Amino acid sequence: MTQTQIFVDAVSLIAPSKEHTEPLAKSLATANFTTFPEGWKPSPDSIPARARRRYSPQTLLAIQAAENIAPALAQDAAWVFGSAYGEGETLQLILEALRGPTMAIRPTRFQNSVHNAASGQWTIAQSIKTAATSICGADHTAGSCLLKALLQVQLEQRPVGVVLFDAPLPAPLDTSHRLTCPAGAGLALSSRQSLQSFASIAFSLAQRAETAPRTRYAQAALATLNPVLSILPLFEKLAESDAGDVTLGLNGGMNLNLEVTPL
């Protein structure tokens, strides 16, 4: 694959930390991994408080992550949403209903169970009419979404927002996928450098091992088994002032190599 330079205009990370003085995605070297307070729920501004009860934790998390990077994106931006597990909360409710004597399922419940429910709710809430893609790449969802977004920026010459999100699954689904902490992440990418651009990325496919996390925060975060947090080695590099390479995993024989250059 030919290397192409893409500009990073914003990043966002929704994950627990004791550090709140600056954006977590840019302060990983000093942040300490903790846990969210008991009862914590995502609270996106674009969804009224009373209406949030109709949305799953996964969808609320995705919308909040999208909101964090939306100001850095133009109106014609495309979107790429990625989740390894999708709407587990809604699927569990449907399965429980199917066990009942009436097997009654509200149509809106089914509508919100599909993998692109979060991207659909986001585009509806924001009246977005550009393309929105939803991807599930298991543990390599972050790399798969970023590759899709980078190619779209390159080929269509338009900005793209990347949104990653996953939250713990309800029982008994959690027995096979023991994710223990919700997390969301976002990146605003563009083909043209602007005043808000703070790094550039040249991407290619390579037979290299995935980059291991370096900070204590990232190491502790990855222990929660949330696939979203595999983006942290890239965020660590973006937070540094030195250029260097980061490799994210993909499904297959090649991985995604990212040459990061600060601006």
Backbone bond lengths (Angstrom), bond angles and torsions (degrees), N, CA, C in turn:
res aa  C-N    CA-C-N  psi(-1)  N-CA   C-N-CA  omega(-1)  CA-C   N-CA-C  phi
1 M - - - 1.457 - - 1.529 109.57 -
2 T 1.304 117.23 134.11 1.456 121.85 177.90 1.521 109.96 -70.36
3 Q 1.341 115.93 134.14 1.448 119.69 178.74 1.524 109.84 -71.69
4 T 1.312 116.46 137.77 1.454 123.05 -179.68 1.512 108.47 -136.06
5 Q 1.327 117.07 137.82 1.456 121.40 -177.61 1.524 110.76 -87.12
6 I 1.324 115.39 126.36 1.462 123.20 177.33 1.529 107.54 -122.06
7 F 1.335 116.86 145.49 1.460 120.65 -176.04 1.532 110.19 -103.75
8 V 1.328 114.61 140.62 1.461 122.10 178.21 1.525 108.05 -100.43
9 D 1.325 116.42 119.27 1.468 120.99 -176.70 1.520 113.26 -103.91
10 A 1.319 118.38 -18.65 1.464 121.22 178.18 1.515 109.18 -166.48
11 V 1.327 115.23 149.50 1.461 121.49 171.95 1.519 108.36 -135.58
12 S 1.316 115.49 155.14 1.459 120.79 179.55 1.508 108.90 -147.06
13 L 1.331 116.29 141.96 1.454 121.53 177.38 1.522 108.77 -135.87
14 I 1.323 116.36 123.00 1.458 122.31 174.79 1.520 107.17 -106.21
15 A 1.308 116.00 102.86 1.456 122.62 -178.12 1.524 107.62 -160.31
16 P 1.323 118.30 155.38 1.467 119.91 -174.77 1.517 113.24 -73.05
17 S 1.327 115.87 141.22 1.456 122.19 179.44 1.513 109.79 -163.90
18 K 1.324 116.34 154.35 1.460 121.63 173.84 1.523 111.68 -82.57
19 E 1.322 116.32 -11.82 1.466 120.37 -176.29 1.521 109.45 -94.49
20 H 1.325 116.98 118.70 1.460 121.15 -179.35 1.527 111.93 -127.97
21 T 1.335 117.39 8.25 1.459 119.95 -175.57 1.516 112.50 -78.32
22 E 1.305 117.95 -19.96 1.459 122.00 178.40 1.530 108.56 -150.54
23 P 1.320 117.91 165.01 1.471 118.88 -178.55 1.524 111.92 -53.45
24 L 1.328 116.10 130.06 1.452 120.75 -175.98 1.522 112.08 -58.58
25 A 1.322 116.94 -38.01 1.462 120.17 -177.39 1.521 112.35 -62.38
26 K 1.343 116.83 -19.19 1.465 120.23 -179.41 1.528 112.26 -108.15
27 S 1.325 117.99 6.99 1.459 120.23 -177.70 1.521 111.56 -133.18
28 L 1.315 116.89 33.21 1.455 120.69 -175.17 1.519 112.97 -65.07
29 A 1.327 117.61 -28.66 1.465 120.03 -176.79 1.522 111.67 -65.39
30 T 1.329 117.58 -27.79 1.465 120.96 -177.16 1.518 113.30 -110.57
31 A 1.328 118.06 -7.67 1.463 120.70 -176.59 1.526 111.17 -74.46
32 N 1.307 115.12 152.28 1.461 121.87 175.83 1.525 108.90 -116.74
33 F 1.328 116.21 127.75 1.453 119.84 -179.90 1.525 109.72 -74.89
34 T 1.338 115.91 130.87 1.460 120.67 176.97 1.525 107.94 -126.92
35 T 1.292 117.97 -137.93 1.456 123.70 171.21 1.520 107.59 -137.82
36 F 1.308 116.30 156.28 1.458 119.13 175.28 1.535 109.35 -67.01
37 P 1.338 117.40 148.81 1.471 119.48 175.79 1.522 110.68 -58.53
38 E 1.326 116.53 151.34 1.461 120.64 179.14 1.525 110.27 -58.77
39 G 1.314 115.69 131.87 1.456 120.33 -179.30 1.512 114.40 85.58
40 W 1.344 118.34 3.77 1.470 120.21 -179.55 1.524 110.07 -62.78
41 K 1.324 115.64 137.17 1.457 121.89 175.17 1.526 109.06 -138.22
42 P 1.322 117.52 147.74 1.466 119.40 174.81 1.525 109.83 -61.23
43 S 1.310 116.42 146.08 1.474 120.01 -178.35 1.525 110.15 -137.20
44 P 1.329 117.43 71.51 1.468 120.38 -179.83 1.522 111.60 -64.03
45 D 1.328 115.45 140.33 1.463 120.82 -177.12 1.526 112.92 -69.10
46 S 1.335 117.24 -28.44 1.462 119.96 -174.75 1.527 113.02 -78.72
47 I 1.326 117.65 -5.78 1.462 121.85 177.29 1.529 107.70 -113.13
48 P 1.326 118.83 117.45 1.474 120.78 178.54 1.531 111.22 -55.25
49 A 1.332 115.31 146.71 1.468 120.44 -175.40 1.528 112.29 -54.75
50 R 1.329 117.86 -42.60 1.464 120.59 -178.60 1.531 111.91 -68.05
51 A 1.331 116.14 -29.31 1.470 119.95 -177.64 1.522 112.18 -80.73
52 R 1.335 117.94 -17.51 1.464 120.08 -176.48 1.517 112.61 -63.13
53 R 1.335 117.11 -21.14 1.456 119.74 179.70 1.523 111.66 -65.89
54 R 1.322 117.25 -20.33 1.466 120.71 -179.09 1.528 112.35 -85.08
55 Y 1.329 116.88 -6.79 1.460 120.86 -176.45 1.530 110.24 -108.52
56 S 1.323 115.83 148.30 1.456 120.18 177.28 1.530 109.82 -75.62
57 P 1.346 117.91 160.17 1.467 120.05 175.15 1.530 112.31 -56.43
58 Q 1.339 116.31 -35.26 1.464 119.76 -179.60 1.530 111.19 -65.00
59 T 1.323 116.98 -45.09 1.459 120.37 -179.51 1.524 111.14 -66.45
60 L 1.324 117.64 -42.29 1.470 120.35 178.36 1.528 110.60 -62.13
61 L 1.324 116.69 -38.83 1.459 120.84 178.84 1.527 110.76 -64.57
62 A 1.328 116.31 -43.32 1.460 120.67 179.58 1.523 111.28 -63.81
63 I 1.330 117.10 -43.57 1.461 120.34 -178.78 1.522 110.82 -65.56
64 Q 1.330 117.14 -39.16 1.461 118.89 178.42 1.525 111.12 -65.34
65 A 1.332 117.64 -40.18 1.462 120.67 177.58 1.523 110.95 -64.51
66 A 1.332 116.82 -38.59 1.470 120.74 178.37 1.520 110.81 -66.11
67 E 1.332 116.70 -41.28 1.464 120.50 178.86 1.523 111.59 -58.70
68 N 1.315 116.99 -35.98 1.460 120.76 -175.42 1.523 113.15 -66.15
69 I 1.338 117.72 -28.55 1.462 119.78 -178.51 1.523 112.91 -106.34
70 A 1.325 117.26 -11.74 1.465 120.95 -175.85 1.530 113.57 -55.91
71 P 1.356 120.27 -39.13 1.467 119.26 -179.43 1.529 114.08 -60.50
72 A 1.332 117.44 -21.53 1.467 120.80 -179.22 1.521 112.56 -89.71
73 L 1.329 118.14 0.98 1.457 121.95 -175.83 1.520 111.51 -114.05
74 A 1.317 116.09 143.74 1.458 121.40 177.44 1.526 110.30 -74.98
75 Q 1.335 115.93 166.57 1.456 121.57 -177.57 1.526 112.81 -61.99
76 D 1.335 117.33 -28.58 1.462 120.00 -177.37 1.523 112.70 -89.95
77 A 1.325 117.80 12.25 1.463 120.94 -178.57 1.528 111.13 -65.11
78 A 1.316 115.24 143.05 1.458 121.27 170.40 1.523 108.44 -91.53
79 W 1.330 116.12 168.20 1.461 120.23 -176.98 1.523 110.32 -132.54
80 V 1.336 115.51 143.81 1.459 122.39 174.28 1.524 107.25 -128.09
81 F 1.330 116.13 116.37 1.463 122.18 178.51 1.521 108.73 -104.98
82 G 1.322 116.76 139.69 1.455 120.20 179.57 1.510 112.87 -137.36
83 S 1.328 116.17 132.59 1.458 122.23 177.08 1.521 108.39 -147.41
84 A 1.307 116.79 132.19 1.465 120.04 179.22 1.522 111.68 -72.97
85 Y 1.349 117.05 -32.11 1.454 120.28 -172.44 1.516 114.13 -117.54
86 G 1.322 117.98 -16.41 1.445 120.18 174.76 1.516 113.94 66.41
87 E 1.331 115.48 -144.86 1.460 122.19 -170.15 1.530 112.03 -87.81
88 G 1.310 116.12 64.16 1.458 120.32 -178.33 1.508 113.30 -61.97
89 E 1.325 117.35 -37.87 1.462 120.99 -179.62 1.532 110.85 -61.98
90 T 1.324 116.12 -46.60 1.463 120.40 -179.16 1.525 111.43 -68.07
91 L 1.321 116.76 -40.45 1.468 119.86 178.91 1.525 111.32 -61.71
92 Q 1.331 116.96 -38.84 1.463 119.66 179.09 1.527 111.01 -64.64
93 L 1.335 117.03 -40.21 1.462 120.11 177.66 1.524 111.48 -63.07
94 I 1.339 116.77 -37.97 1.467 120.51 178.22 1.533 110.46 -66.39
95 L 1.330 116.38 -43.25 1.462 119.81 179.81 1.525 111.22 -62.94
96 E 1.327 116.56 -38.58 1.462 119.66 178.15 1.529 110.60 -66.25
97 A 1.338 116.94 -38.87 1.466 120.03 178.55 1.521 111.36 -64.76
98 L 1.328 117.06 -37.31 1.463 120.71 -179.93 1.523 112.19 -66.51
99 R 1.313 117.62 -20.26 1.463 121.13 177.71 1.524 111.94 -81.22
100 G 1.344 117.49 -14.77 1.455 121.26 -177.60 1.517 112.37 -78.08
101 P 1.314 116.85 167.45 1.476 120.63 -176.62 1.524 113.10 -66.61
102 T 1.332 118.40 -31.43 1.469 120.39 -178.03 1.517 112.48 -93.41
103 M 1.323 116.59 -19.35 1.473 121.50 -177.97 1.530 111.03 52.75
104 A 1.334 115.96 37.24 1.467 120.80 -176.95 1.516 110.51 -84.42
105 I 1.339 115.49 127.93 1.465 122.07 179.19 1.520 108.12 -130.60
106 R 1.314 116.43 125.20 1.460 119.97 177.87 1.524 109.78 -65.38
107 P 1.350 118.78 139.02 1.469 121.22 178.64 1.526 112.82 -55.14
108 T 1.332 117.52 -37.16 1.460 119.57 179.88 1.520 111.29 -66.59
109 R 1.337 116.76 -29.44 1.461 119.91 177.68 1.523 110.08 -64.69
110 F 1.337 116.57 -44.89 1.461 119.36 178.33 1.527 110.45 -64.81
111 Q 1.315 116.76 -41.55 1.458 120.72 -180.00 1.523 112.02 -57.89
112 N 1.319 116.31 -35.81 1.459 120.55 -177.96 1.521 113.69 -89.85
113 S 1.328 117.27 6.89 1.464 120.08 -179.90 1.519 112.92 -94.45
114 V 1.315 117.87 -15.66 1.463 120.79 -175.19 1.530 110.34 -75.82
115 H 1.327 115.48 162.88 1.473 119.35 -172.27 1.527 112.49 -69.24
116 N 1.316 117.82 -23.78 1.471 119.34 179.87 1.528 111.93 -97.88
117 A 1.331 117.48 19.99 1.469 120.23 178.89 1.526 110.81 -60.75
118 A 1.321 117.62 -44.12 1.463 120.60 -176.57 1.525 111.40 -64.76
119 S 1.332 116.95 -46.08 1.466 119.27 179.74 1.522 110.48 -65.30
120 G 1.333 116.82 -35.79 1.460 119.67 177.96 1.517 112.45 -65.12
121 Q 1.325 116.62 -44.51 1.458 119.89 179.06 1.523 111.55 -65.51
122 W 1.324 117.32 -35.93 1.464 120.96 178.13 1.525 111.14 -65.95
123 T 1.318 117.09 -47.17 1.467 119.43 -178.09 1.530 110.98 -67.51
124 I 1.327 117.48 -33.12 1.461 119.94 176.33 1.524 110.24 -67.33
125 A 1.328 116.29 -46.20 1.464 120.67 -177.62 1.522 111.90 -61.93
126 Q 1.342 116.38 -32.56 1.460 120.62 -176.42 1.530 112.93 -103.72
127 S 1.327 117.99 4.11 1.476 122.88 -177.84 1.521 111.40 54.80
128 I 1.325 115.62 41.58 1.466 121.83 -179.46 1.531 108.89 -85.67
129 K 1.321 116.36 131.27 1.460 121.42 -178.24 1.526 112.58 -114.72
130 T 1.330 117.35 1.50 1.459 120.37 177.18 1.532 109.79 -83.76
131 A 1.333 115.01 173.81 1.460 120.47 -174.60 1.523 111.50 -66.11
132 A 1.335 115.36 141.40 1.462 122.34 174.05 1.523 107.93 -134.31
133 T 1.309 116.68 121.76 1.463 122.91 -177.51 1.521 109.56 -109.03
134 S 1.326 117.08 140.41 1.464 122.07 175.31 1.521 109.10 -116.87
135 I 1.328 116.12 132.51 1.463 121.80 -173.98 1.517 110.20 -128.77
136 C 1.324 115.95 140.02 1.459 122.68 169.97 1.522 107.49 -124.40
137 G 1.319 116.22 113.76 1.459 120.37 -179.53 1.514 112.58 -124.37
138 A 1.341 116.32 31.11 1.470 122.09 -179.07 1.534 109.78 52.21
139 D 1.319 117.47 -134.70 1.463 119.83 -177.43 1.520 112.98 -67.72
140 H 1.327 117.37 -14.49 1.461 121.33 -179.45 1.523 111.96 -105.85
141 T 1.314 116.33 26.90 1.455 120.73 -179.76 1.529 111.50 -61.90
142 A 1.326 118.20 -41.10 1.467 121.07 -177.84 1.526 110.76 -60.77
143 G 1.336 117.49 -48.72 1.456 120.36 179.64 1.509 112.47 -64.65
144 S 1.338 116.93 -39.77 1.462 120.91 179.90 1.524 111.52 -64.16
145 C 1.328 116.92 -43.10 1.465 120.76 179.82 1.519 110.96 -66.53
146 L 1.316 115.98 -41.40 1.467 118.77 -179.03 1.521 110.90 -66.32
147 L 1.327 118.02 -39.52 1.458 120.59 177.04 1.522 110.87 -61.95
148 K 1.329 117.14 -45.06 1.460 120.61 177.70 1.520 111.10 -59.26
149 A 1.321 117.00 -44.93 1.461 120.66 -177.97 1.527 111.93 -67.35
150 L 1.320 117.39 -42.50 1.465 120.86 179.82 1.529 110.83 -62.44
151 L 1.324 116.65 -41.75 1.466 119.94 178.23 1.529 111.01 -66.08
152 Q 1.329 116.35 -37.72 1.459 118.91 -179.92 1.529 111.13 -67.55
153 V 1.332 117.18 -40.38 1.466 120.03 175.66 1.521 110.11 -60.07
154 Q 1.321 116.51 -44.09 1.457 121.65 -177.95 1.525 112.21 -65.95
155 L 1.324 116.82 -48.84 1.457 120.35 -172.14 1.526 113.13 -79.80
156 E 1.330 116.78 -34.25 1.465 119.95 -177.03 1.515 113.13 -99.90
157 Q 1.344 116.02 -9.40 1.470 120.45 -179.61 1.529 110.88 53.24
158 R 1.331 115.30 47.08 1.449 120.61 177.75 1.531 108.06 -135.41
159 P 1.336 118.21 154.59 1.468 120.07 176.22 1.526 110.53 -70.24
160 V 1.318 114.83 152.52 1.461 121.26 -179.91 1.522 109.08 -137.16
161 G 1.326 115.69 133.60 1.454 121.61 172.87 1.513 110.18 -98.41
162 V 1.333 116.00 129.70 1.464 121.86 178.40 1.526 108.39 -106.31
163 V 1.313 117.12 128.06 1.463 122.53 -179.22 1.528 108.75 -126.55
164 L 1.328 116.74 123.64 1.457 122.95 177.69 1.522 108.56 -116.73
165 F 1.324 117.29 139.19 1.457 119.18 -178.35 1.526 110.79 -159.02
166 D 1.309 115.98 139.67 1.458 122.51 171.59 1.516 108.33 -158.61
167 A 1.309 116.33 142.77 1.460 122.94 179.83 1.520 108.77 -132.18
168 P 1.329 117.86 158.01 1.472 120.51 179.73 1.522 112.17 -54.49
169 L 1.312 116.10 141.15 1.455 122.08 179.05 1.527 110.04 -85.61
170 P 1.327 117.72 149.49 1.463 120.30 176.96 1.528 110.54 -74.27
171 A 1.319 115.90 160.76 1.469 120.27 174.65 1.530 109.27 -69.57
172 P 1.332 119.01 144.97 1.471 126.77 2.32 1.527 113.81 -92.76
173 L 1.350 117.38 7.63 1.464 118.80 -178.89 1.522 112.02 -62.70
174 D 1.330 116.81 -25.08 1.459 119.79 -176.20 1.521 112.75 -73.09
175 T 1.333 117.65 -10.30 1.462 118.64 -179.93 1.518 112.38 -70.53
176 S 1.330 116.95 -27.67 1.468 119.95 179.95 1.524 112.19 -96.86
177 H 1.334 116.90 -22.17 1.466 121.18 179.15 1.520 107.81 -132.01
178 R 1.314 116.24 89.63 1.455 122.44 -170.25 1.531 111.35 -85.34
179 L 1.309 115.56 62.30 1.458 122.04 175.28 1.530 107.31 -79.27
180 T 1.340 117.53 129.79 1.460 119.50 -170.98 1.523 115.14 -115.03
181 C 1.336 118.91 -0.06 1.459 119.85 -177.56 1.528 110.08 -150.55
182 P 1.337 119.27 131.07 1.470 119.85 175.81 1.518 110.86 -69.90
183 A 1.314 115.97 150.55 1.467 120.32 177.26 1.520 109.15 -158.99
184 G 1.313 115.17 149.24 1.454 121.76 175.73 1.518 109.42 -140.69
185 A 1.314 116.44 154.63 1.460 120.78 179.27 1.518 109.31 -148.61
186 G 1.316 115.84 155.23 1.456 120.44 178.76 1.507 111.42 -147.52
187 L 1.320 116.26 149.35 1.465 123.10 173.86 1.520 108.43 -138.30
188 A 1.323 115.98 136.54 1.458 122.38 173.50 1.513 108.07 -105.00
189 L 1.334 117.59 117.79 1.459 123.65 -175.09 1.524 110.35 -115.75
190 S 1.332 115.59 148.12 1.465 120.22 -179.11 1.522 109.78 -146.89
191 S 1.318 115.48 155.12 1.462 121.12 177.58 1.522 112.10 -86.21
192 R 1.328 117.28 -10.29 1.468 121.47 -177.51 1.518 110.13 -125.19
193 Q 1.310 115.61 137.84 1.449 120.76 177.56 1.527 110.51 -72.49
194 S 1.318 116.24 139.47 1.460 121.88 178.49 1.522 108.79 -135.26
195 L 1.323 115.94 -179.76 1.458 120.30 -179.94 1.524 112.12 -64.20
196 Q 1.328 117.20 -25.29 1.458 119.38 -179.30 1.527 112.94 -89.79
197 S 1.320 117.84 -7.44 1.465 121.00 178.84 1.529 109.77 -67.57
198 F 1.328 116.79 132.48 1.466 119.81 179.74 1.530 113.31 -122.86
199 A 1.320 117.47 -3.89 1.460 121.17 177.08 1.518 108.93 -161.88
200 S 1.334 115.23 159.05 1.458 120.28 172.99 1.519 108.43 -122.88
201 I 1.329 115.31 154.48 1.454 122.05 -179.63 1.520 109.02 -129.11
202 A 1.319 116.50 126.96 1.459 122.26 168.80 1.525 106.37 -105.78
203 F 1.320 117.66 126.90 1.463 119.77 -172.02 1.511 111.84 -118.10
204 S 1.312 114.87 151.42 1.462 121.82 177.75 1.524 107.99 -159.88
205 L 1.328 116.39 165.15 1.456 121.22 173.19 1.515 109.39 -95.94
206 A 1.321 117.02 139.28 1.463 120.58 -176.07 1.518 109.85 -149.82
207 Q 1.312 115.64 153.19 1.469 121.26 174.81 1.521 108.28 -88.96
208 R 1.307 114.88 72.52 1.463 121.83 179.15 1.524 109.08 -126.32
209 A 1.318 115.31 153.77 1.459 119.85 176.38 1.525 109.97 -72.87
210 E 1.331 116.42 154.27 1.455 120.12 176.74 1.524 110.21 -62.10
211 T 1.323 115.34 145.68 1.458 120.90 178.41 1.530 109.63 -73.29
212 A 1.315 116.30 130.75 1.458 121.14 179.67 1.527 109.90 -81.40
213 P 1.312 118.42 147.84 1.469 120.80 177.31 1.529 110.31 -67.77
214 R 1.328 116.02 148.78 1.468 120.40 -177.65 1.521 112.69 -109.91
215 T 1.311 118.01 -36.06 1.458 119.96 -176.12 1.524 110.54 -79.34
216 R 1.333 115.73 154.79 1.461 120.46 176.98 1.524 110.47 -62.26
217 Y 1.330 115.31 -35.59 1.463 119.04 179.34 1.523 110.29 -59.98
218 A 1.329 117.81 -51.43 1.456 121.06 -176.67 1.516 111.72 -64.20
219 Q 1.308 117.10 -38.54 1.465 119.96 179.40 1.528 111.03 -63.57
220 A 1.334 116.48 -42.58 1.461 119.93 178.84 1.524 110.91 -69.49
221 A 1.326 116.57 -38.20 1.460 120.41 -178.85 1.526 111.25 -64.67
222 L 1.313 117.17 -42.66 1.461 120.37 -178.90 1.525 111.99 -65.79
223 A 1.316 116.84 -22.30 1.465 120.34 177.91 1.527 111.56 -68.39
224 T 1.339 118.02 -14.19 1.461 121.01 176.73 1.519 112.46 -77.59
225 L 1.321 117.67 -7.57 1.463 124.07 177.21 1.522 113.45 68.07
226 N 1.328 117.12 22.07 1.465 120.07 176.70 1.525 108.46 -86.86
227 P 1.349 118.55 117.54 1.466 120.86 -177.68 1.525 114.02 -59.14
228 V 1.336 117.84 -26.30 1.464 120.47 178.53 1.524 110.81 -55.95
229 L 1.325 116.29 -37.33 1.458 120.86 -171.26 1.523 113.13 -75.44
230 S 1.335 117.88 -1.72 1.469 119.52 172.20 1.520 111.45 -69.83
231 I 1.346 117.09 -8.06 1.463 121.34 175.37 1.525 110.88 -78.40
232 L 1.323 118.76 -11.14 1.458 121.55 -172.50 1.537 114.41 -61.92
233 P 1.336 120.71 -37.87 1.466 117.44 175.46 1.529 113.40 -57.17
234 L 1.342 117.94 -34.83 1.461 120.44 175.06 1.524 110.47 -68.48
235 F 1.324 117.67 -43.60 1.456 120.37 179.14 1.528 111.22 -63.87
236 E 1.334 116.73 -35.79 1.469 119.54 176.03 1.522 110.43 -60.43
237 K 1.320 116.38 -44.67 1.471 120.05 -179.84 1.519 111.14 -67.69
238 L 1.329 117.93 -39.81 1.459 120.71 178.55 1.526 111.70 -63.87
239 A 1.324 116.89 -28.86 1.458 120.73 -179.31 1.525 112.39 -78.63
240 E 1.323 117.36 -15.10 1.465 120.76 -179.89 1.527 110.53 -85.23
241 S 1.306 115.65 166.90 1.467 120.88 178.20 1.523 111.84 -99.42
242 D 1.322 117.75 0.89 1.466 122.18 -178.44 1.523 110.76 -106.61
243 A 1.311 115.38 147.61 1.462 121.12 175.83 1.519 109.71 -75.76
244 G 1.313 115.78 156.73 1.453 120.07 177.72 1.506 111.72 173.50
245 D 1.328 115.94 174.22 1.457 122.31 -177.95 1.525 111.24 -102.41
246 V 1.330 114.51 147.94 1.461 123.02 172.66 1.521 107.22 -134.72
247 T 1.309 116.96 138.05 1.463 121.26 178.62 1.519 109.65 -118.62
248 L 1.326 116.04 124.40 1.457 122.74 176.80 1.525 109.21 -106.99
249 G 1.313 116.05 147.52 1.453 121.01 -175.21 1.514 113.29 -75.26
250 L 1.334 115.03 147.36 1.457 122.97 173.18 1.528 108.08 -129.55
251 N 1.321 116.93 161.97 1.456 121.12 173.91 1.524 108.74 -81.09
252 G 1.318 117.43 115.52 1.454 120.59 -177.77 1.512 110.75 133.00
253 G 1.330 116.36 -167.58 1.454 120.61 -175.33 1.511 114.88 -84.25
254 M 1.329 118.39 -9.94 1.463 122.00 -177.82 1.520 109.58 -119.54
255 N 1.327 116.45 152.84 1.456 122.06 175.20 1.511 109.99 -117.96
256 L 1.327 116.59 169.18 1.452 122.75 -176.60 1.512 109.37 -93.52
257 N 1.330 116.29 114.00 1.463 120.83 178.34 1.532 109.41 -99.12
258 L 1.338 115.13 131.65 1.463 122.46 -176.08 1.521 109.62 -122.12
259 E 1.310 115.83 118.85 1.470 121.05 176.88 1.533 107.53 -95.73
260 V 1.322 115.91 107.52 1.459 122.28 -173.84 1.523 110.87 -96.19
261 T 1.321 116.25 130.19 1.462 121.60 178.06 1.523 108.94 -127.43
262 P 1.332 119.31 120.30 1.469 119.62 177.04 1.515 111.19 -70.14
263 L 1.321 117.04 152.27 1.460 122.09 -179.85 1.528 109.76 -110.34
